[in-house]
Amino acid sequence: MTARRVTLSFLILAVAAVPMAAVDPALMKLVPPDATVVVGVNVEQARTTPFGQFVLKQMPLDDEGFRKMMEATGFDPRRDLREILVASKGGQPSKNIQGIVMATGSFDPARIVAAAKVLGVTVTDYAGVEVLSSKESPAGGFAFLDRSLAIAGETEQVKAAIDRYKKGGAGPGATLAARAAEWSGRTDLWFITTGSPADLAHRMPDSQAAGPIKAVSLEAIEQSSGGIKFGSVVKISVEAVARTDKDATALGDVVRFVAGMVQLNRDKQGPDQMAALVDSMELKTDSRTVTLGLSVPQEQLEKMIQSGHGPAKKAAPRSKATTI
């Protein structure tokens, strides 16, 4: 089983998260103090929710490599993973893995390390902690800090996290920590940035940054945050703070333009699904802050996820987008 398939499995579980409390303090203490981007998701209650059960069914359970991995390590991500936190910082991209991934769960480090050695994974000692690295990603590392805490990422980032763990950890700056507590407490999957999205946009191919998005410089956004709350109606919230009132107005105009283009092309299958989502959009500009809200029925979201496997049923007409 490739590292890509394992990563995909963890991401699938992440999407199914339905937490009831704020982010685990043990994870926040491991976040680099200079982090400008944090993404969090709690997977503990995914097994008890209808949408979580739907997403779990998307896992490659028929993959022989995946089954062998679970048998060899005794680790079943559907059962043993609790929460995932991803942290990174802005700046120029490198060829190495970006940021660090931290997770809480129920692990058997000795058994997992033994299974990894059989597969040819290199194990080195750093400050009394075994760090695993593979030939596929020699610049990346993976380690267990204890039986409930695991980290992965660029080797130097993993070592730095080990150092923070040994010293008790201080976590990110006060602003990011406070916003993380707020968003993780009221949404199920969330993100926080304390820098400009321009730091991340340059990592995308030019084609993904083309069109009306170029009409507004991403550098005009000073910080952003957002989250998803699951239920019978899935609610998506995004907030962006611009440098000036004028920048905020321009950003809102771009969002309205994109929404209008989606609605104009709703007769097509793919755009039709997106148009049904855009119909619920609520957009508000208040001074330098732009807030966006979207709502989608759980059943419709499941159909959108499955749309790549076959034709989707056309959604019923909804009211036009509401903007303020």
Secondary structure, 3 states (H helix, E strand, C coil): CCHHHHHHHHHHHHHCCCCCCCCCHHHHCCCCCCCCEEEEEECCCHHHCHHHHHHHCCCCCCCHHHHHHHHHHCCCHHHHEEEEEEEECCCCCCCCCCCEEEEEECCCHHHHHHHHHHCCCEEEEECCEEEEECCCCCCEEEEEEECCEEEEEEHHHHHHHHHHHHCCCCCCCHHHHHHHHHHHHHCCEEEEECCCCHHHHCCCCHHHHCHHHHHCCHHHEEEEEEEEECCCEEEEEEEEEECCHHHHHHHHHHHHHHHHHHHHCCCCHHHHHHHHHHCCCEEEEECCEEEEEEEEEHHHHHHHHHHHHCCCCCCCCCCCCEEC
